[in-house]
């Protein structure tokens, strides 16, 4: 037996008892020949004392220890003494009232000098990823993994209590033309054919509803070959949920209960339910985003009517073309620097704007070259609607509706970062639903309509007939919903199409003809012919939920072994080349050419 207790277990009630601990050397302190070693395991830390008069052999060996050596210590539990009238108790740790007086020491494994210190934050993420097994020893990272476990357990317990069955669906599946880029896996037994790793178990969970399972969930691994961001990984985990004979209200209810339970388990907080709801149109109009961050204020104000006849032709011209003039008030930010304005202009242009119009309100003066074009009525409307005060910075967007939303939505978030608007709001949990998404969105570049969520999303009942009229596709709303927390989409779902003819019509709206439907979706269309129940569901991003519960900024901080921003695992060296024999067995040949080094002349 390596240990009788873990390193966060011994208390004053154990005084006088014998105990054996095993773990890593956290710190070594030599105080006049008496060696104090903090031994650490995943549960906590205990102080061990090595004195020659207690055990000369253990004391001598303790002088040779260094941080991260793996050791086993057997000794006597003592109350920490009072020295020169001062208590040596440590209130910062749970075991701070006692110490283990070492009688025996075994070195289970020696450690080399570490590439970085575990008690300090490290900005070099590549170094952390290369030695991830060491990075995970740090208390913050260890706690993140523990929190992830607690959240996953709470999810399973809650769904089980509501009659959901946990069922695994295939990882090797079929590539379909919808959605993001697939990861492909060549089949050795079927030369020239490929599996696809699932982007989500969408079709399988709907087929389980046809199978009569009624309530299904899965902690599902999903894969998307797409560019990475702080909240994206090529492989990720989602809580996949589907239920039969439900309305969207049912899904709202059990999802809210689920999230409340997870945050209670992770943070010990009570999340009020039901969550508020806003529709997609309001989210875009007021916040410029379909996953708005509402804690920072700075709501977007529409000024289109006020500037429809403005002498400032940029504004009036946009309105004349059917566009919008809107603005946000960055309260107290008239002190913005030239560099910050340049950054805001860059963001506006990236979002599709031609430039950035703004007004600094400073010392009672509106400082901007565009103000001279405004009439007194326009100034009065602007001041009244925007609540302008001295020290404010007004930022404008004028263009077609979507571009204005995108521009001002990005500016809101950037200004919030620049002005520290999140400070003091870290513990606010703003859960809400965004509802009534458009069913379809037109891609002018591709010249086709795409599904906003996915092609199995149900249109609103009263608008199903509009799928027969392409000129009205843009009017159709979906029975779809996203749950949002503090500007992060935690998950999205919808009621599904369960009728074969309606599903075929939806495919045709997306430009998928009957032949392609039969080839790629014949299995689900066929299943719908045999009594598919009404059903719907939601998929929640487990990594994002844990990230927010742990107050982290990136999902990489809550995944045990993540990829970096290039999709590379620096620790194991994947992805990696494979030898010719392996490729030959799969009937695959790489077309990548090695770069030839130029020979100097």
C-alpha positions in Angstrom: 0.0 0.0 0.0 1.5 3.3 -1.1 -0.5 5.5 1.2 -2.9 5.5 4.1 -4.3 9.0 3.4 -4.2 11.5 0.6 -2.4 14.9 1.0 -5.5 16.8 2.0 -6.9 14.4 4.5 -5.0 14.6 7.8 -6.5 16.9 10.5 -5.9 17.6 14.1 -8.0 14.6 15.0 -5.3 12.4 13.5 -2.7 13.7 15.9 -0.6 10.9 17.4 -1.5 8.5 14.6 0.8 6.9 12.1 0.3 7.8 8.4 1.8 7.2 5.0 1.6 9.8 2.2 2.7 9.5 -1.4 3.0 12.3 -4.0 5.3 14.9 -5.5 7.7 17.2 -3.7 6.1 20.6 -3.8 8.7 22.6 -1.9 11.9 22.0 0.1 12.9 24.3 2.9 16.1 23.8 5.0 15.7 25.7 8.4 18.9 25.1 10.4 19.2 21.4 9.5 15.5 20.7 9.9 14.1 19.9 6.5 10.5 20.9 5.7 9.0 19.3 2.7 5.5 20.0 1.3 4.2 16.8 -0.3 1.5 17.2 -2.9 -1.0 15.0 -4.7 -4.1 16.0 -6.6 -6.1 16.5 -3.4 -3.8 19.0 -1.7 -0.6 19.5 0.3 0.8 18.3 3.7 3.9 19.5 5.4 6.4 16.9 6.4 9.2 17.5 8.9 12.6 15.7 8.7 14.7 15.7 11.9 17.8 13.6 12.5 16.7 12.7 16.0 13.5 11.2 14.7 15.1 9.3 11.8 18.7 10.0 10.7 18.3 8.0 7.5 15.1 9.8 6.4 16.7 13.2 7.3 19.8 12.5 5.4 17.9 11.4 2.3 15.6 14.4 2.5 18.6 16.7 1.8 18.9 15.2 -1.7 15.3 15.9 -2.7 14.1 18.5 -5.2 10.9 19.7 -6.6 8.7 17.2 -8.4 10.5 14.1 -7.1 8.0 11.4 -6.3 8.2 10.2 -2.7 6.6 8.2 0.0 6.7 9.4 3.6 5.7 7.4 6.7 5.5 9.2 10.0 3.6 10.5 13.0 0.9 13.1 12.8 1.7 16.0 15.2 0.0 19.3 15.9 2.0 22.1 14.5 4.0 23.6 17.4 4.1 27.2 18.8 7.6 28.7 18.4 8.7 31.7 20.5 5.1 32.5 21.3 3.9 32.3 17.6 1.8 29.5 16.1 3.2 27.8 13.1 -0.2 26.8 11.9 -1.0 27.6 8.2 -4.6 28.7 7.7 -4.1 28.8 3.9 -4.2 25.0 3.6 -6.7 22.5 5.0 -3.9 20.5 6.6 -2.4 23.6 8.2 -3.0 22.5 11.8 -0.8 19.4 11.5 2.5 18.2 10.2 3.8 14.7 9.4 7.0 14.0 11.4 8.9 11.7 9.0 10.2 8.4 10.2 10.7 6.8 6.8 11.3 8.2 3.4 11.3 6.4 0.0 12.1 8.0 -3.3 9.8 6.4 -5.8 11.2 8.4 -8.8 13.5 11.2 -9.3 12.6 14.3 -11.4 14.8 16.2 -13.8 14.8 20.0 -13.7 11.5 21.1 -15.1 11.3 23.2 -18.3 9.2 25.8 -16.4 8.1 26.5 -12.9 4.7 25.1 -11.9 3.9 27.9 -9.4 4.0 30.6 -12.0 1.8 31.5 -14.9 3.5 30.9 -18.3 2.8 33.1 -21.3 4.6 30.7 -23.7 1.6 28.5 -24.7 3.7 26.3 -27.0 6.0 25.4 -24.2 3.0 24.5 -22.0 1.4 22.4 -24.8 4.7 20.5 -25.4 4.9 19.5 -21.8 1.2 19.3 -21.1 1.6 16.6 -18.5 3.5 19.1 -16.4 1.2 22.0 -17.2 -1.7 19.9 -15.8 0.1 19.5 -12.4 -0.5 23.2 -11.8 -3.4 23.8 -9.3 -5.4 25.9 -11.7 -5.3 23.3 -14.4 -5.9 20.4 -12.0 -9.0 22.3 -10.7 -10.2 22.8 -14.2 -10.2 19.1 -14.9 -11.9 18.4 -11.6 -14.6 21.0 -12.5 -15.1 19.4 -15.9 -15.7 16.0 -14.2 -18.2 17.6 -11.8 -20.1 19.2 -14.6 -20.1 16.1 -16.7 -21.4 14.0 -13.8 -24.1 16.6 -13.0 -25.3 16.5 -16.6 -25.5 12.7 -16.6 -27.3 12.6 -13.3 -29.8 15.3 -14.4 -30.6 13.8 -17.7 -30.9 10.3 -16.2 -33.4 11.7 -13.7 -35.5 12.9 -16.6 -35.6 9.6 -18.4 -32.9 10.2 -21.0 -30.9 7.2 -22.2 -27.1 7.6 -22.9 -26.5 6.0 -26.3 -23.3 6.0 -28.4 -23.5 6.7 -32.1 -20.9 5.9 -34.7 -17.6 7.8 -35.0 -16.9 6.4 -38.5 -19.8 7.8 -40.6 -20.6 9.3 -44.0 -19.5 12.6 -45.4 -22.4 14.9 -46.5 -22.2 18.1 -48.4 -23.7 20.3 -45.7 -21.9 21.9 -42.8 -18.2 22.5 -42.2 -15.3 20.6 -43.7 -15.1 16.9 -42.7 -12.1 14.9 -41.4 -11.9 11.9 -43.8 -10.8 8.4 -43.0 -9.8 6.1 -45.9 -11.3 2.6 -45.8 -8.7 -0.2 -46.3 -11.5 -2.8 -46.9 -13.4 -0.6 -49.3 -10.7 0.8 -51.6 -11.3 4.4 -52.8 -14.0 5.0 -50.2 -13.9 7.1 -47.1 -15.5 7.5 -43.7 -16.0 10.9 -42.2 -15.6 11.7 -38.5 -18.9 13.2 -37.2 -19.3 16.9 -37.0 -22.3 16.1 -34.8 -24.5 13.0 -34.4 -27.5 14.9 -35.9 -28.9 12.3 -38.2 -28.2 9.4 -35.9 -30.0 11.0 -33.0 -33.0 11.7 -35.2 -33.0 8.1 -36.4 -33.0 7.1 -32.7 -36.3 9.0 -32.4 -37.7 7.1 -35.3 -36.5 3.9 -33.4 -38.7 4.8 -30.5 -36.0 5.7 -28.0 -37.9 8.9 -27.2 -35.2 10.5 -24.9 -31.5 10.2 -25.9 -28.3 12.0 -24.9 -24.6 11.5 -25.5 -21.4 13.2 -24.3 -20.3 13.1 -27.9 -16.9 13.7 -29.5 -17.2 15.8 -32.7 -14.8 16.8 -35.4 -14.6 19.8 -37.7 -11.7 20.6 -40.0 -12.0 24.4 -39.7 -9.8 27.3 -38.7 -9.3 27.5 -35.0 -10.1 30.2 -32.4 -10.0 30.5 -28.6 -13.3 28.6 -28.4 -12.7 26.2 -31.3 -10.8 22.9 -31.6 -10.7 20.4 -34.4 -12.1 17.8 -31.9 -14.5 18.9 -29.2 -17.2 17.6 -26.9 -20.9 18.4 -27.0 -23.8 17.3 -24.9 -26.1 16.0 -27.5 -29.8 15.8 -26.6 -32.9 14.7 -28.5 -36.5 14.0 -27.4 -39.7 12.9 -29.0 -43.2 14.4 -28.5 -41.8 17.7 -27.2 -42.3 21.4 -28.0 -39.7 24.0 -27.8 -41.0 24.9 -24.4 -40.1 21.5 -23.1 -36.6 21.8 -24.4 -36.2 25.3 -22.8 -37.3 23.8 -19.5 -35.1 20.8 -19.3 -32.1 22.7 -20.7 -32.4 25.4 -18.1 -32.6 22.9 -15.4 -29.6 21.1 -16.7 -27.5 24.3 -16.9 -28.6 25.3 -13.4 -27.5 22.0 -12.0 -24.1 22.2 -13.8 -23.3 25.7 -12.5 -24.4 24.7 -9.0 -22.0 21.7 -9.1 -19.2 23.8 -10.6 -19.5 27.1 -8.8 -22.0 26.5 -6.0 -24.2 29.2 -7.4 -28.0 29.2 -7.9 -28.9 30.1 -11.5 -32.4 31.7 -11.7 -34.8 30.1 -14.2 -36.6 30.5 -16.5 -34.1 32.3 -18.7 -35.2 35.5 -20.4 -35.7 35.3 -24.2 -35.0 37.7 -27.1 -35.6 37.0 -30.7 -32.9 37.1 -33.4 -34.0 40.4 -34.8 -33.8 42.1 -31.5 -30.4 40.6 -30.7 -29.0 41.9 -34.0 -30.7 45.3 -33.9 -29.8 46.1 -30.3 -26.4 44.3 -29.9 -25.1 43.5 -33.4 -24.8 39.8 -32.6 -26.9 36.7 -32.4 -24.9 35.8 -29.2 -24.8 39.2 -27.5 -22.8 40.2 -24.5 -25.4 42.2 -22.5 -23.4 43.0 -19.4 -21.5 45.9 -21.0 -24.5 48.0 -22.0 -23.7 50.2 -25.1 -26.9 49.3 -26.9 -27.2 50.1 -30.6 -29.5 53.0 -31.4 -31.2 53.4 -34.8 -30.9 56.9 -36.3 -32.0 56.1 -39.8 -35.1 58.3 -39.8 -33.3 61.2 -38.2 -30.6 61.3 -40.9 -32.7 60.2 -44.0 -32.5 63.8 -45.4 -29.2 64.8 -43.8 -26.7 67.1 -45.5 -24.1 64.4 -44.6 -24.5 62.4 -47.8 -22.8 59.3 -46.5 -25.7 58.9 -44.0 -28.6 60.0 -46.2 -27.3 58.0 -49.1 -27.2 54.8 -47.1 -30.8 55.3 -46.0 -31.9 56.1 -49.6 -30.5 52.7 -50.6 -32.5 50.9 -47.9 -29.7 50.8 -45.4 -29.4 51.9 -41.8 -27.7 54.6 -39.8 -27.0 53.4 -36.3 -24.6 54.3 -33.4 -23.3 53.3 -30.0 -22.3 55.6 -27.2 -19.0 54.6 -25.6 -19.6 56.4 -22.3 -16.6 58.3 -21.0 -14.3 57.2 -23.8 -13.7 60.6 -25.5 -10.1 60.1 -24.2 -9.6 57.4 -26.8 -6.0 57.4 -28.2 -5.1 57.7 -31.8 -3.9 54.1 -31.7 -7.2 52.9 -30.3 -9.2 54.8 -33.0 -7.0 53.2 -35.6 -7.8 49.8 -34.1 -11.5 50.5 -34.2 -11.3 51.7 -37.8 -9.5 48.5 -38.8 -12.2 46.4 -37.1 -15.0 48.4 -38.9 -13.3 47.8 -42.2 -12.8 44.1 -41.5 -16.6 43.9 -40.9 -17.4 45.5 -44.2 -17.5 49.2 -43.5 -15.8 51.7 -45.8 -14.5 53.6 -42.7 -15.5 54.8 -39.3 -17.4 58.0 -38.4 -17.2 59.1 -34.8 -17.7 62.1 -32.6 -15.7 62.9 -29.5 -17.6 65.0 -26.9 -15.0 66.9 -25.0 -15.1 70.1 -22.9 -18.6 70.9 -24.2 -17.5 70.5 -27.9 -18.5 67.9 -30.4 -15.2 67.1 -32.1 -15.6 65.5 -35.6 -15.4 66.7 -39.2 -18.9 65.3 -39.9 -20.7 67.5 -37.3 -20.7 70.5 -39.6 -23.0 68.7 -42.0 -25.6 68.1 -39.3 -28.7 70.3 -38.9 -29.8 71.5 -35.4 -32.7 69.1 -35.5 -30.3 66.2 -36.3 -28.0 67.2 -33.4 -30.9 67.4 -31.0 -32.1 64.0 -32.0 -28.7 62.5 -31.7 -28.1 64.1 -28.3 -31.5 62.9 -27.0 -31.5 59.4 -28.4 -27.9 58.7 -27.6 -27.9 60.3 -24.1 -24.8 62.2 -24.9 -22.8 63.7 -22.1 -19.4 65.4 -21.9 -16.6 62.8 -22.2 -18.6 60.4 -24.5 -17.4 58.8 -27.8 -20.1 58.2 -30.4 -19.3 55.5 -33.0 -21.5 55.2 -36.2 -22.3 52.5 -38.7 -24.1 53.2 -42.0 -24.6 50.6 -44.6 -27.0 47.7 -45.4 -28.6 46.2 -42.2 -26.3 43.1 -41.8 -23.1 45.1 -42.3 -24.2 47.8 -39.8 -25.0 45.0 -37.2 -21.6 43.3 -37.8 -19.7 46.6 -37.5 -21.3 47.9 -34.4 -21.4 44.5 -32.8 -17.6 44.1 -33.1 -17.0 47.7 -32.0 -19.1 47.1 -28.8 -16.9 44.3 -27.7 -13.6 46.0 -28.6 -14.6 49.1 -26.7 -15.6 47.0 -23.7 -12.1 45.5 -23.7 -10.4 48.9 -24.1 -12.3 50.4 -21.3 -12.4 47.4 -18.9 -16.2 47.3 -18.9 -16.0 43.6 -17.8 -14.3 44.6 -14.5 -16.5 43.8 -11.6 -18.9 41.7 -13.7 -16.9 38.5 -13.7 -19.5 36.7 -11.4 -22.6 37.8 -13.3 -24.1 34.9 -15.2 -26.4 36.3 -17.9 -28.2 33.3 -19.3 -30.8 33.9 -22.0 -32.3 32.4 -25.1 -32.1 33.8 -28.7 -35.2 32.6 -30.6 -36.8 32.9 -34.0 -33.8 32.6 -36.2 -34.1 32.8 -40.0 -34.4 29.4 -41.5 -32.4 30.2 -44.6 -29.7 32.7 -45.5 -28.7 33.7 -49.1 -25.0 33.4 -50.0 -24.5 35.9 -52.9 -21.0 34.6 -53.6 -22.2 31.0 -54.1 -25.5 32.1 -55.5 -27.5 29.7 -53.3 -29.5 29.5 -50.1 -27.9 27.8 -47.0 -29.5 26.6 -43.8 -28.8 28.9 -40.9 -28.7 26.0 -38.4 -28.8 22.8 -40.4 -31.1 21.3 -43.1 -33.2 19.3 -40.6 -34.5 22.4 -38.8 -38.2 22.9 -38.9 -39.7 26.1 -40.3 -42.5 27.7 -38.3 -45.8 25.9 -38.9 -47.5 28.9 -40.5 -44.6 29.5 -42.9 -44.0 26.0 -44.2 -45.8 26.8 -47.5 -43.2 29.5 -48.2 -40.6 26.8 -49.0 -42.3 26.5 -52.4 -41.6 30.2 -53.2 -37.9 31.1 -53.5 -38.7 34.8 -53.6 -40.0 34.5 -50.0 -37.2 32.2 -48.5 -35.8 35.2 -46.6 -39.0 35.6 -44.7 -39.1 32.1 -43.2 -38.3 31.8 -39.5 -37.2 28.5 -37.9 -38.3 26.9 -34.7 -34.7 27.2 -33.6 -33.1 28.6 -30.5 -29.6 29.2 -29.0 -28.8 29.5 -25.3 -26.3 32.2 -24.6 -24.1 33.0 -21.5 -22.2 36.3 -21.3 -21.8 36.6 -25.0 -20.9 33.0 -25.6 -23.2 30.6 -27.4 -23.5 27.6 -25.1 -25.6 25.6 -27.5 -28.2 25.6 -30.2 -31.1 23.4 -31.2 -34.4 23.3 -32.9 -37.6 21.3 -33.5 -36.8 18.9 -36.4 -38.6 18.1 -39.6 -40.1 14.7 -39.2 -42.1 14.4 -42.5 -40.4 13.0 -45.5 -42.1 15.4 -48.0 -41.3 18.5 -46.0 -37.7 17.4 -45.6 -37.3 16.7 -49.3 -38.7 20.2 -50.0 -36.2 21.7 -47.6 -33.4 19.9 -49.4 -34.6 21.3 -52.7 -34.6 24.8 -51.3 -30.9 24.3 -50.5 -30.2 23.2 -54.1 -30.0 19.5 -53.3 -31.8 17.7 -56.1 -33.7 14.4 -55.8 -30.8 12.3 -57.0 -28.4 13.8 -54.5 -31.0 13.5 -51.7 -31.3 9.8 -52.4 -27.5 9.3 -52.4 -26.6 11.4 -49.3 -29.8 11.4 -47.3 -31.8 8.4 -48.5 -31.5 6.6 -45.1 -33.2 9.4 -43.2 -35.8 10.2 -45.8 -36.6 6.5 -45.9 -36.8 6.3 -42.1 -39.4 9.1 -42.1 -41.7 6.9 -44.2 -42.2 4.5 -41.2 -43.7 6.7 -38.6 -41.3 9.3 -37.4 -42.5 11.1 -34.2 -42.4 14.9 -33.8 -39.0 15.5 -32.1 -36.5 18.2 -31.3 -33.3 18.7 -29.3 -30.3 20.8 -28.5 -26.5 20.4 -28.5 -24.5 22.1 -25.8 -20.8 22.8 -26.0 -19.3 21.0 -23.0 -15.9 22.7 -23.5 -17.5 26.2 -23.5 -19.6 25.4 -20.5 -16.6 24.3 -18.5 -14.5 27.3 -19.8 -17.1 29.8 -18.5 -17.7 27.9 -15.2 -13.9 28.0 -14.6 -13.7 31.7 -15.7 -11.2 30.9 -18.4 -10.8 32.7 -21.7 -10.0 29.7 -23.9 -11.3 26.1 -24.1 -7.7 24.9 -24.3 -7.5 25.6 -20.6 -10.2 23.0 -19.8 -9.3 20.3 -22.3 -6.7 17.8 -21.0 -4.7 17.5 -24.3 -5.8 20.2 -26.7 -4.3 21.2 -30.1 -2.7 24.5 -30.6 -4.0 27.2 -32.9 -2.6 25.4 -35.9 -4.3 22.1 -35.0 -1.1 20.6 -33.8 -0.4 18.5 -30.7 3.1 19.6 -29.9 3.4 17.0 -27.1 2.9 13.9 -29.3 3.9 15.5 -32.6 0.5 14.9 -34.4 -0.4 15.2 -37.1 2.6 13.3 -38.5 3.7 11.7 -41.7 3.1 8.0 -42.2 5.2 5.6 -44.1 4.5 4.5 -47.7 3.4 1.0 -46.7 0.5 2.4 -44.6 -0.6 4.6 -47.4 -0.4 1.8 -50.0 -2.6 -0.4 -47.9 -5.2 2.3 -47.9 -4.9 2.9 -51.6 -3.9 6.5 -50.9 -1.1 8.6 -52.4 0.0 12.0 -51.1 0.3 14.8 -53.6 2.3 17.0 -51.3 5.7 17.9 -52.8 8.8 18.6 -50.6 10.1 22.1 -51.1 13.4 21.8 -53.0 16.2 23.8 -51.6 17.7 26.2 -54.1 21.3 25.6 -54.9 23.3 28.9 -54.6 25.1 29.8 -57.9 
